[in-house]
Amino acid sequence: MKPLTFALRAAPPQRLDLSPLTPANLAGKPMSDIAGLELQTTRERVMAGDVFHIRMGEADTVVFEGGGERFDRVGAQLAAGTIMVEGGVGVEAGRAMRGGRLTIRGDAGAFAGSGMKGGVLEIAGSAGERLAGPLSGETIGMAGGLLIVRGDAGARAADRLRRGVVLIEGRAGAYAGSRMIAGTLAIGGEAGDLPGYLMGRGTILLGGGATLLSPTFGDCGEHDLVAARIIAEYVARESAALAERFRRRLRRLAGDLAALGKGEILLPTA
């Protein structure tokens, strides 16, 4: 079956909100209705047909041929089905996802996976700041699902993470896992300053260490953790490299003792 395909005509001159272009919202609509869907913009009124050549197909799989940093909120509220973007996207990709799979074959802007509750979000490139983090005024970030970044992530990745798994195969910026409530964050490369800052619960794996660790974490020694091996089996479905790090003997740091202190940072040993 052919997917429903949106082929980019030319790079848009303004930011676009692509949240209406999801399988649930497109199912059963004729081409004329799809082309007439309005994409909220910063200046002029723009319809989907103004930006894309549309090739009809089964709406349970939506493909964007071409992307760009002005494509905001791609896959927002996705509940089922598949969205694939052959290129990069702007801010809030996968915002408040509840199911399905969103695959981005490029970089993503800030707040990717913000408010995510289920499903799988995969970013083949790098992600901007506050990956899986809350928007202003919100008290929790990602609350479920699986988020994978094949490249690097910006500052405060997984800030206020409540539930779910965030996998970053590359490096992460400062304050990764800050204020974590629960959940799991794994970073394959080096993290910036103060990972786990004020975290209450949850698990952070630092595959490449960190430039500066907080002194408010207590060293609990080296262990062969059964729980880490269970996590490894789950992680291996999407990232063999990160799963291998969970299977090593791990140095465990408990904290942040300046907050609730029931979280942990795991450091693979040689």
N, C-alpha and C positions, 0 to 999 in steps of 0.2 A: 504494500500500500504506500502511495506517495504521501509525504507530509505536506501540510499547509506551509507554504514558503513565502517569506517576505525578502525580496532582493532589493538592496539599497540602491536608489537612483543616484544620489550624490550626498556628500556629507552635509547634514543640516546646518543652517546658519544660527540656530538657537537650540537651547536644551529642550528635549522632548520627554514626556512621561509615557513610557511604553507599557504601563501596568494594565491597560485594557486588552492587550494582545496576549491572552492566556487561553489554553485549551477550553476551559469552561465557558469563557465569554465568547469564544468564536464558534463553538459547536452549533451546527444547524443553520448558521447564517449564510446567505448568498454573498457572492463577491461584492455586489453593490453596497450591501450593508457593512461589510468588513472595510471596504475602501473608505466608507464614510465615517468610520470611528474617529472621534476627535482625540488628538494627543495633546494634552494640556502643555502649554508652552509659556515661555517668558514674555513673548511679545505678540506675535501674530497667530491667528487661528490656523491650525494645520491638521489635515486629515491623514489617515494611514496611507491612502492612495496617493497623496502628494509626495510622500517620502519613499514609498516602496512600490516596486512591481510585485503584484500578488499572483502566485500560482496556487490554484485551489488543490486541496488534498484532504486527507483525514486530519481533523483538528486535534486529535489526541497527541499528535507530534507537531510542534511548531518550530520552524527553522528560520533563523535570520541570517541571510547571506550578506555579510558585511556588518560591522559594528562601529562604535565610536564612543569617545568619552562624553558625548552629549546625550547618550541613550540612558536615561535615568529610570530606575524602578522596574527594570526588566524582570519579569517573573514574580512581581509582587503579588502576594496573596495566592500563589500557586497551590492548588489543593490536590491535583492529580494530573497525570500525563507528563509529557516531556517537552522542554524547551531547549533548543541548542542555538548558540550564538557563535557564528564564525568570525570572531573578532572581539575587541574589547567593549566595555560598557562603562557607564557613569556611576553615579552614586545609588545606594540603596538597592542593589541587585538582590533579588530573592527576599525582599523585605516581607516579613510576616508570613513566609511560606508555611504551609501546613502538610504538604505531601508532594508527590511527584519528584521529578528530577530536573534541575536546571544546570546546564553545562555551558561554560563560557570559555571559548578557545582564544583567550587573550587576557588582558588585565582588567581589573574591576576597581572602581573608585571607593570612596569612603562608605562605611556603614553597610557593606555587603553582609547579608544574612542577619541584619538587625531585626529583632523580634521574631526570629524563625522559631517555629514550633514543631516542625516535622519535615520529612522529605530529605533529599540530598542536593546540595549545592556544590558543584565542582568548578574551580577557577584554575585554568591551565597556566595562566601567567601569575602575576603578583596582585596583591590587594592593597588598598589604601588604608588609612588609619581607621581605628575603631571597628575593625572586623568583628561581626557578631555582637556589637555593642549597642546600648540603648541610645535613642534619640534624646534630645534635650527634654527634660521633664519626666522621663520614664525612669522607673526604679529597677528594672531588670533588662538584660540583653537577650541573647538567644536562650530559648527555653525548651529546645528539643531538636532532634534531627542530627544530620551529619554534614559538616562543612569541611571541604578539602581545598587547600591552596597549594598548588604545585611549585610556586615560586616563593617570594618573600611577602611579608605583611608589614604594614606600618605600625605606628604607635598604638598602644592600648588595645591590642587584639584580645578578644574575649573579655572585655571589660564587663563586669556585672553578669557574667555567664551564670545561668540558673540551672540549666540541664542540657544534655546533648554532648556531642564530641566535635571538637575543632582540631583539624590536622593541618599543620603548616610544614611543608617539606623543606623549605628554605629557612631564611632568617626572619626574626621578628624585631620590631622596634621596642622602644622603652615601655615599661609598665605593662608588659604582656600579662594577661590574667589578673589585672588589677581589680580589686573589690569582688573577686569571684564568690558566688554564693554556693555553687556546686558545679558538677560537670567535669569534663576532661579536656585539657588543652595539651597537645603534643607539638613540639617544635623541633625540627630536624637539625637546623643550623643554630648559630649563636643568637641569643636574645639580648636586647639592649639592657639598660639599667633597670634594676629593681623589679624583676618579674614577680608576680604574686603579691604586689603591694596591697596591703590591707585585705587580703583574701580571708574568708571565713571558713569555707570548706572547699572540697574539690581536689583535683590532681593536675599538676603541671609537670610534664616531662620536658627537660631541656637537653636535647641530644647533643648540642654543641656548647653547653654551658651558657654563661651570661657575663657581660662586661662588669656588672656590679650586682652582687647579691645583698639583700637586706640583712643587717645583723639581728633582726627580730625573728629569724628562723632558727630553730634548734636542731643541731646535728644529731640524728638518731643512728648514725653508723651505716654500714653497708649490709644489704640484705638480698636474698633471692626471694622475691615477693610473688606469692601465688596469684594475688589479685592482678599484678602487672602482667602475668602470663595470660590470664583470662582476657584482659584488655587487648593484648597482642593478637589473640585469635580474631577478635572483632576488627581491629585496625588493619590486619593483613588483607582483608577483602579489598581495601582501597589503596593501601600504601605498605608495600613489603619493607621498604627502608625504615619506616617508623616502627613497624611491628618488631623488626630485629632489635631495635634499641630497647623496647620494653622487655625483651627476653633476656637481656644482660643482667648481671648483678648490678644493683642500683644503690646509690647513696641517697638516703632519705632525709629531707629537711622538713621539720614540722613547723607550721605557722599559718598565717602571720600572727605571731604572738602579741603583736600590738592591737590585734582585732580578736575575733573569736578563737583563732588559733587551731582549728581542726582540719585545716588543709595541709597539703604536702607538695614539695618540689622534689622530683626524682632526677638524679644525675647518673647517667650510665658510667660505669667504671671501665677501665681498660680491660 
